[in-house]
Structures are given as C-alpha cells and as structure tokens.
Amino acid sequence: MQTTITNSPGKWVVLPHYGFAAVALVVLSLLLLFSTDAFGGHYFHPKLLTLTHVAALGWATMVIFGALYQLLPVVLEVRLYSEKLAYYAFGLLSSGTILLACAFWHFWVGTIMQVAALFLFLSFGLFALNVVQTARTAAKWTIEADFIVTSTVWLLATGFVGLLMVFNFTYPFLPQEHVHYLKLHAHLGMVGWFLLLIIGVGAKLIPMFMLAHTESTRNLSIAYYCINGGLILFAADHLFFHTAFLPVYAGLVMLGITFFLLFLRQAKQVQKRQEADLGMKQTFVALGLLLLPVMLVFLVTTNLGLPQGLLSSLYLVYGLSVFLGFVTALILGQTFKTLPFIIWMHRYQDHVGRFKTPLPKDLYSNDLLRWQNIAYLAALLVLLTGVLVAQQAVILGGAMLFVVAAVLYAANVFKVLLHRVHDLKPINYGSARTTTAV
Amino acid sequence: MEAQEQQQLSEKVYESLKYIIDPEIGINIVDLGLVYKVALQEEQKLYVELTLTTPGCPMSSTIIKATEQLLALHYPEYQAHVELVWLPQWTPEMISEEGMRLLGND
C-alpha cells in the first residue's frame, strides 16, 4: 500500500511551450504563403530551410518539450528532475528558433546563425540532461523509457550536426559538401528524435486513452531495435561507407514502424472505450499519414532513374509529409488530449468534490477543432499535390488552407490557456450518473 | 454501529462517490472500478481506498482531494481518510457493467 502525491510540474514549466508553439504554427503558415516560389527546385533553399526549422523547432519540438515535462512523470512515474532546467531550455529554444528563422530567411550565415545554433544546442543539452536525470530516478524501467531517453540522444546528435554545418558556412572544415550533412541532420531529427519520441510517448498514452491494457511489449521492443538499428546503419554508411544499401536501412525503420502499429492494433483489440473523440480521431489520421513518408523514402533512396525534376519534387513531398504531415497531424490532435487536462487540473483542483465543474473537454471548442482538422487535411492534400506537380497556384491554395487550420488551432489553444473559473454551482445531489462534473 | 448499518453506510458512500467523474474518461470513479474499499474503521472514521487507471496518472492529488472534499461535505459527522493504493493493479476488467455501457460497450 502506498500513498503518493502528484508528480506534475508547475504550470509555468509547461504552458508557455503550448503558447509559443501555437504562435509558431501561425507564423509558419504565413511564411508558407510567401514561399510558394521556393518549391520549384532543390530543398536547399533559404525559405525552405526557414519553414523546416520553424516547423521542426518552433512548432513541433517546442510543443513536445512542454508536453514531455507533463508526460514524463506519467510515463516514468517520478517527478521531473529540475523545473529550472526546463525554464532555461525554453528560453534558449524560443530565442534560438527566432534567431535561426531570421538568419535562414535572409541567409545570414554569420554570427546570428552561429549564436542561434549554439542556443539551440545548449537548449537540447539541458533538455536531455533533465530527461536523463529524471529517468535515472525511475523505479521501474520500461521500453517506453528506452524510446524517450534514446530520442533525446538523437536530438543532441541532430543539434550537433546542425551546429557543425552552421560553422561550416563561415569556416569550411567538413570534408564533404553541405547537402550531404543536411541529409544526415534531417534523418537524425525525423527518425531519431521525432519518431522515437512519438512512439515512446504514444505507446503509453494511446492505450491509456483507449482504456486498453496490453500485457506484452514485445512488439515495442522489436520496433525499438529495428528503428535504432536502421538509423545507426544509415548514419555510419552516410558518413563513412557510401554504399547502395540505403533502402535496406529504410526497410529496417519501416519494419520498426510496422511493429509499433501492430502494438497499437493489439491495444485496439482490447480497448474498453469505444467512442473516440476528435483528438483521438486526429491521432489515428496522423498514424495513417505516417505511411506516406514510409513509402516515399524508398522512392528517394532507390535509384529508379526518375527525372531530376520529379525527384526534387518527391524529396520535397517526403519532407513535407513528415513535418506538416505525420508530426503536425499528431500534435494537432494530441494538443486537445493534453492541454485542456493540464489547465483543468490547475484551475479546478481546489473546487472538485464541492462544486460542479466542467470537464477538460468543455474547455475547448469542439466545432473549432472539427473545422481545424478538416482545413488541415484539405491543406495537406492540396499542398502536397501542388508541390508534386510544381504548380505555384495550387501550392498557394494549400498554404491558404493551412493558414485557416493554424488560426483555428491557435484560437482554440488560447481559449484553453486563458480559461478562467467562474460561477461554480454547488453539486446538486440528485442523480449521480447524470452529473457531468466532479 | 451494527454491521447492517455499516453496510448501509458503505453503500451510501459508494453512491456518493459516483459524483466524482474521471475528467479524461467522463465516467464516475465507482463504475470505473477505481474505488476498492469503503469501511468504517473506528467510530466516526470513514476509510476509503482507491486507485487510478495508471500509476503515473497526474490525477492522484486531484482525485484524493475530490473524495475528501465530497465526504467532508456529505458526511460531516465522520472523519474521512482517503488512501491511494496500487495493489491490486487496476485493469479494465474492474469496470462495472454500467461503466461498460457508458463507455459504449453494449
């Protein structure tokens, strides 16, 4: 028998991340409007580099940092190691992202970009330290913890390669051309950081939300070794050997993803909660979207003799399908599974049991969320089509829809963040089962 | 207090605890099978043992507080003692028939 207190961190550790990320998504969508001309050629383009880093850092990594400070204690069943480190990491990540975005947009490859890269690398270091130190105190080590801790190591590696590339602009010292390292940097980030982390957290949260207890984590363990094995082999080959085995490494990662999806299918088979809310539906959409980059990776890594123009478009679609596809779709859905709950706890903790309180799902607008999901899916479809056929007008249409989705998302996020308690009524002891509040 | 009276009090407390709704799932904690035990330990001391769906759940302090506040409001003549336990581990099989129905399992 054991009594515990909550392991949740203070709200100021978590909430600024959600606010910043919502603003970053709107900025990203606006930048997209002014970047339609950049999608006609190679991915090494100042505007595309800006978009990618605003998406990867200001939007996705920012919200993941914030959510993880809240979720890490849930997954590992311990308190966060340091709230102070989290504040510093937030300051460095936010300022580093803004500086890097400005530097890429204007292609200032000097001091500003170097300072930005240093801020970001330092932010990743503090975040990784916080995660590792938190994990060290966990009483029970799980495969989910393996995923999360390993993902932070890959985040550091991604940041380190990025840092080297930034200094290489001014002081060329890397033995191969810049684009060669850009591929490594991108895949360490996409697979090592985003994919591993999302699987680690998703493997705990998705069954929890579905009320599904899965006894065996064998499929997750296989997924862990396949994905890491594929990524390590890819990195080593890319740096030292330059063989034609890239599709094999991609195949290993794909196998890992398949085993993760099998784990989720097992959970789905034993779920007790049949009704999925919009947040969960969007999560399943994101998992479906994951298949797109998985298929495209074979097209871009296998020498099929495709025309250069088409290959360039496929590279762009591949990158977009990861950042604006899978990762964005997942965050758009999971935000409304986590943020309202966090706000609800902070606002209503002292009122539960005495007054009728709303539920977390009452804190956001379901209509806004529905239209956000619709606008987002339409935006993605139009945008990817436009990039594939290299039509600026179609890309512009996709960007406009993306602005709509981003504004709806931000409006809903700030509706939750600014939620205030008012006019609470005492519990009416009539019928317990029909009472909608604690 | 007679055993029968204790039993009646226990049943009444279970009914009262149905006012506490799990905020994520939207179903009361009794039908979710989270309340393991309600007992009158000593004269005027009400003991409630409950658990959560997952050990790391951030709801722990909220749910304890909700239970304490509800009992204090509803049974002011008793001193409530609420304990959070992890054994036996909660499983979805502990959900009541009514809970299963509310979750959409007809």
Chai-1 contact restraints between the chains, C-beta under 6 A:
chainA,res_idxA,chainB,res_idxB,connection_type,confidence,min_distance_angstrom,max_distance_angstrom,comment,restraint_id
A,M1,B,V85,contact,1.0,0.0,6.0,A-B,restraint_1
A,Q2,B,W86,contact,1.0,0.0,6.0,A-B,restraint_2
A,T3,B,E83,contact,1.0,0.0,6.0,A-B,restraint_3
A,T3,B,L84,contact,1.0,0.0,6.0,A-B,restraint_4
A,T4,B,S60,contact,1.0,0.0,6.0,A-B,restraint_5
A,T4,B,L84,contact,1.0,0.0,6.0,A-B,restraint_6
A,I5,B,S61,contact,1.0,0.0,6.0,A-B,restraint_7
A,T6,B,P58,contact,1.0,0.0,6.0,A-B,restraint_8
A,T6,B,S60,contact,1.0,0.0,6.0,A-B,restraint_9
A,T6,B,S61,contact,1.0,0.0,6.0,A-B,restraint_10
A,S8,B,P58,contact,1.0,0.0,6.0,A-B,restraint_11
A,P73,B,G56,contact,1.0,0.0,6.0,A-B,restraint_12
A,V74,B,G56,contact,1.0,0.0,6.0,A-B,restraint_13
A,E77,B,P55,contact,1.0,0.0,6.0,A-B,restraint_14
A,E77,B,G56,contact,1.0,0.0,6.0,A-B,restraint_15
A,M208,B,T54,contact,1.0,0.0,6.0,A-B,restraint_16
A,L211,B,P92,contact,1.0,0.0,6.0,A-B,restraint_17
A,H213,B,T91,contact,1.0,0.0,6.0,A-B,restraint_18
A,H213,B,P92,contact,1.0,0.0,6.0,A-B,restraint_19
A,K272,B,P92,contact,1.0,0.0,6.0,A-B,restraint_20
A,K272,B,L103,contact,1.0,0.0,6.0,A-B,restraint_21
A,R273,B,L103,contact,1.0,0.0,6.0,A-B,restraint_22
A,Q274,B,G104,contact,1.0,0.0,6.0,A-B,restraint_23
A,E275,B,G104,contact,1.0,0.0,6.0,A-B,restraint_24
A,W344,B,P23,contact,1.0,0.0,6.0,A-B,restraint_25
A,M345,B,T62,contact,1.0,0.0,6.0,A-B,restraint_26
A,Q349,B,T62,contact,1.0,0.0,6.0,A-B,restraint_27
A,V352,B,A66,contact,1.0,0.0,6.0,A-B,restraint_28
A,G353,B,A66,contact,1.0,0.0,6.0,A-B,restraint_29
A,G353,B,Q69,contact,1.0,0.0,6.0,A-B,restraint_30
A,G353,B,L70,contact,1.0,0.0,6.0,A-B,restraint_31
A,R354,B,Q69,contact,1.0,0.0,6.0,A-B,restraint_32
A,R354,B,L73,contact,1.0,0.0,6.0,A-B,restraint_33
A,L359,B,P23,contact,1.0,0.0,6.0,A-B,restraint_34
A,L359,B,G26,contact,1.0,0.0,6.0,A-B,restraint_35
A,P360,B,P23,contact,1.0,0.0,6.0,A-B,restraint_36
A,I427,B,Y19,contact,1.0,0.0,6.0,A-B,restraint_37
A,A432,B,K18,contact,1.0,0.0,6.0,A-B,restraint_38
A,A432,B,Y19,contact,1.0,0.0,6.0,A-B,restraint_39
A,T435,B,Y19,contact,1.0,0.0,6.0,A-B,restraint_40
A,V438,B,I20,contact,1.0,0.0,6.0,A-B,restraint_41
A,V438,B,I21,contact,1.0,0.0,6.0,A-B,restraint_42
A,V438,B,A66,contact,1.0,0.0,6.0,A-B,restraint_43
